[in-house]
Amino acid sequence: MQYIKRELSGKLSELSRKFPVIAVTGPRQSGKTTLAKLTFPEYKYVSLEDRDNREFASTDPRTFLSQYKGGSIIDEIQKCPDLLSYIQTHTDKNKMPGEFIITGSENLLMAQSISQTLAGRAAYIKLLPFSINELHRHSDFNDYEEYIFRGFYPRIYDLKINPTDWYPNYINTYIEKDVRQLKNIDKLNVFEKFLKLCASGCGQILNYSSMANDCGVSHNTISSWIGILEANYIVYLLKPHHNNFNKRIIKMPKLYFYDTGLACSLLGLNSTDDVNKYFHKGALFENLIVSELLKKRYNAGKPDNLFFWRDKTGHEIDLVIDNGAELVPVEIKSSRTVSAEFFKNLKFYCNVSGIDQIKSAVVYGGEQNQNRAYGCVLGFKSAEGLLK
């Protein structure tokens, strides 16, 4: 398959002219290494996944870096976080923009290490799997169920692998290589049950106590496991938007997966027909749109600005996009036919918040875009147009 240019490549090139270190994080197999190598083909490359390289970097970091100065890609930097302090000393001395491109799969570890060690010296960007827009010329599916089922990991498209073959292996590898190393989890069957509970709770308010009861573990254990999934870009927690106009609002986050194909695999959905029949298909469609908007922000090198809103009487807005000067309330509906009912909660929210309803939006399962008197309607492939 022809290489699909990543939208993040432009931002990566731009940052390399301004910062000595650029850290590219994201889930395993999202294409970080390929992006770095193709953006900087003349750079030396080393992976700390390799035990010999890792031992060299750990035991003799100065000599290690001397062999990779002048422009290099250091993969899986989280395997040797102590190396970051030596990179700091090296870059302070050399003052060369874009000298090191470092990649890693762990969000929290990378963010902590960089903020403490490379503050002011490193730019920090996130690469998620393909977006619908990136796949447009190569796999332009008409039905959103196909995107939901297949997901967006590059290898599925590069090697034309059936999702039912790829995702179970990804899950097994992830559990064995990442989770067990981080938390020494011995009851893998319990953790697997937890993963499936996360998938079945996609698009819902996160309930730690309920999950703890179902798994037979403590509330703190569930909180810790959620943190691991967040750190490794498996799940994303959409936070509630707090505003003074209504204090009786839900304060817990909603849970989504960064990739819908992974959620489908955990749910045991083995085809697009299974997705169609799934009783919470609307939640999977909601997940698709949320993850697409996240990709749009991250690919532009911008931070997350997505929230949801729900009060304790049941009124809810699926997404509130906070653009700073303005809020954009968005409802997400899997139906391919637009109904006036889709605007009911938007009308309520706009009334209590004072937002002009014409600025609200509905993203639905069709493809036609419309401007209506009470807000715009966007097809699922046009959702990213909501972001600035």
ChimeraX attribute file (.defattr): number of C-alpha atoms within 10 A of each C-alpha:
attribute: neighborCount
match mode: 1-to-1
recipient: residues
	/A:1	8
	/A:2	7
	/A:3	10
	/A:4	16
	/A:5	14
	/A:6	20
	/A:7	19
	/A:8	21
	/A:9	18
	/A:10	14
	/A:11	14
	/A:12	25
	/A:13	15
	/A:14	11
	/A:15	20
	/A:16	20
	/A:17	13
	/A:18	15
	/A:19	19
	/A:20	26
	/A:21	28
	/A:22	24
	/A:23	22
	/A:24	26
	/A:25	26
	/A:26	22
	/A:27	23
	/A:28	21
	/A:29	15
	/A:30	20
	/A:31	18
	/A:32	24
	/A:33	22
	/A:34	14
	/A:35	20
	/A:36	23
	/A:37	16
	/A:38	13
	/A:39	16
	/A:40	20
	/A:41	13
	/A:42	10
	/A:43	20
	/A:44	16
	/A:45	17
	/A:46	17
	/A:47	18
	/A:48	20
	/A:49	14
	/A:50	12
	/A:51	11
	/A:52	11
	/A:53	14
	/A:54	20
	/A:55	14
	/A:56	15
	/A:57	20
	/A:58	17
	/A:59	11
	/A:60	11
	/A:61	19
	/A:62	16
	/A:63	11
	/A:64	18
	/A:65	19
	/A:66	10
	/A:67	10
	/A:68	17
	/A:69	18
	/A:70	15
	/A:71	19
	/A:72	23
	/A:73	27
	/A:74	22
	/A:75	23
	/A:76	24
	/A:77	27
	/A:78	20
	/A:79	19
	/A:80	16
	/A:81	17
	/A:82	15
	/A:83	21
	/A:84	20
	/A:85	15
	/A:86	16
	/A:87	22
	/A:88	18
	/A:89	13
	/A:90	18
	/A:91	20
	/A:92	13
	/A:93	9
	/A:94	12
	/A:95	12
	/A:96	19
	/A:97	19
	/A:98	25
	/A:99	24
	/A:100	26
	/A:101	26
	/A:102	26
	/A:103	26
	/A:104	24
	/A:105	26
	/A:106	23
	/A:107	20
	/A:108	16
	/A:109	16
	/A:110	23
	/A:111	16
	/A:112	12
	/A:113	16
	/A:114	22
	/A:115	14
	/A:116	12
	/A:117	20
	/A:118	21
	/A:119	12
	/A:120	12
	/A:121	20
	/A:122	24
	/A:123	21
	/A:124	19
	/A:125	21
	/A:126	25
	/A:127	24
	/A:128	27
	/A:129	24
	/A:130	22
	/A:131	22
	/A:132	23
	/A:133	18
	/A:134	16
	/A:135	18
	/A:136	12
	/A:137	10
	/A:138	13
	/A:139	13
	/A:140	15
	/A:141	13
	/A:142	11
	/A:143	14
	/A:144	19
	/A:145	22
	/A:146	18
	/A:147	22
	/A:148	24
	/A:149	26
	/A:150	25
	/A:151	26
	/A:152	24
	/A:153	23
	/A:154	18
	/A:155	15
	/A:156	16
	/A:157	20
	/A:158	12
	/A:159	9
	/A:160	11
	/A:161	13
	/A:162	13
	/A:163	23
	/A:164	18
	/A:165	12
	/A:166	18
	/A:167	22
	/A:168	15
	/A:169	12
	/A:170	14
	/A:171	16
	/A:172	11
	/A:173	12
	/A:174	15
	/A:175	16
	/A:176	13
	/A:177	11
	/A:178	17
	/A:179	18
	/A:180	14
	/A:181	10
	/A:182	9
	/A:183	11
	/A:184	10
	/A:185	15
	/A:186	9
	/A:187	9
	/A:188	14
	/A:189	11
	/A:190	14
	/A:191	18
	/A:192	16
	/A:193	15
	/A:194	20
	/A:195	21
	/A:196	17
	/A:197	17
	/A:198	22
	/A:199	23
	/A:200	17
	/A:201	19
	/A:202	23
	/A:203	24
	/A:204	15
	/A:205	19
	/A:206	19
	/A:207	16
	/A:208	17
	/A:209	15
	/A:210	13
	/A:211	20
	/A:212	17
	/A:213	12
	/A:214	13
	/A:215	18
	/A:216	12
	/A:217	15
	/A:218	14
	/A:219	15
	/A:220	12
	/A:221	14
	/A:222	22
	/A:223	15
	/A:224	13
	/A:225	17
	/A:226	22
	/A:227	17
	/A:228	20
	/A:229	18
	/A:230	19
	/A:231	20
	/A:232	23
	/A:233	23
	/A:234	21
	/A:235	22
	/A:236	24
	/A:237	19
	/A:238	23
	/A:239	20
	/A:240	23
	/A:241	19
	/A:242	16
	/A:243	10
	/A:244	7
	/A:245	10
	/A:246	12
	/A:247	11
	/A:248	12
	/A:249	18
	/A:250	19
	/A:251	16
	/A:252	16
	/A:253	20
	/A:254	20
	/A:255	22
	/A:256	28
	/A:257	25
	/A:258	26
	/A:259	28
	/A:260	25
	/A:261	26
	/A:262	25
	/A:263	28
	/A:264	28
	/A:265	23
	/A:266	20
	/A:267	17
	/A:268	14
	/A:269	18
	/A:270	17
	/A:271	18
	/A:272	18
	/A:273	12
	/A:274	15
	/A:275	22
	/A:276	15
	/A:277	10
	/A:278	15
	/A:279	9
	/A:280	14
	/A:281	16
	/A:282	18
	/A:283	19
	/A:284	27
	/A:285	25
	/A:286	25
	/A:287	23
	/A:288	26
	/A:289	24
	/A:290	24
	/A:291	21
	/A:292	24
	/A:293	21
	/A:294	21
	/A:295	26
	/A:296	23
	/A:297	20
	/A:298	19
	/A:299	22
	/A:300	17
	/A:301	19
	/A:302	14
	/A:303	12
	/A:304	15
	/A:305	16
	/A:306	21
	/A:307	21
	/A:308	21
	/A:309	21
	/A:310	22
	/A:311	16
	/A:312	11
	/A:313	9
	/A:314	10
	/A:315	14
	/A:316	18
	/A:317	21
	/A:318	23
	/A:319	26
	/A:320	20
	/A:321	21
	/A:322	16
	/A:323	12
	/A:324	7
	/A:325	5
	/A:326	10
	/A:327	16
	/A:328	20
	/A:329	27
	/A:330	26
	/A:331	22
	/A:332	25
	/A:333	22
	/A:334	19
	/A:335	14
	/A:336	14
	/A:337	10
	/A:338	19
	/A:339	11
	/A:340	7
	/A:341	8
	/A:342	19
	/A:343	19
	/A:344	12
	/A:345	18
	/A:346	24
	/A:347	19
	/A:348	15
	/A:349	23
	/A:350	17
	/A:351	12
	/A:352	10
	/A:353	14
	/A:354	10
	/A:355	17
	/A:356	14
	/A:357	20
	/A:358	15
	/A:359	15
	/A:360	24
	/A:361	26
	/A:362	24
	/A:363	26
	/A:364	28
	/A:365	22
	/A:366	21
	/A:367	18
	/A:368	15
	/A:369	17
	/A:370	14
	/A:371	11
	/A:372	10
	/A:373	8
	/A:374	16
	/A:375	20
	/A:376	18
	/A:377	24
	/A:378	24
	/A:379	16
	/A:380	27
	/A:381	22
	/A:382	18
	/A:383	23
	/A:384	19
	/A:385	10
	/A:386	17
	/A:387	15
	/A:388	10
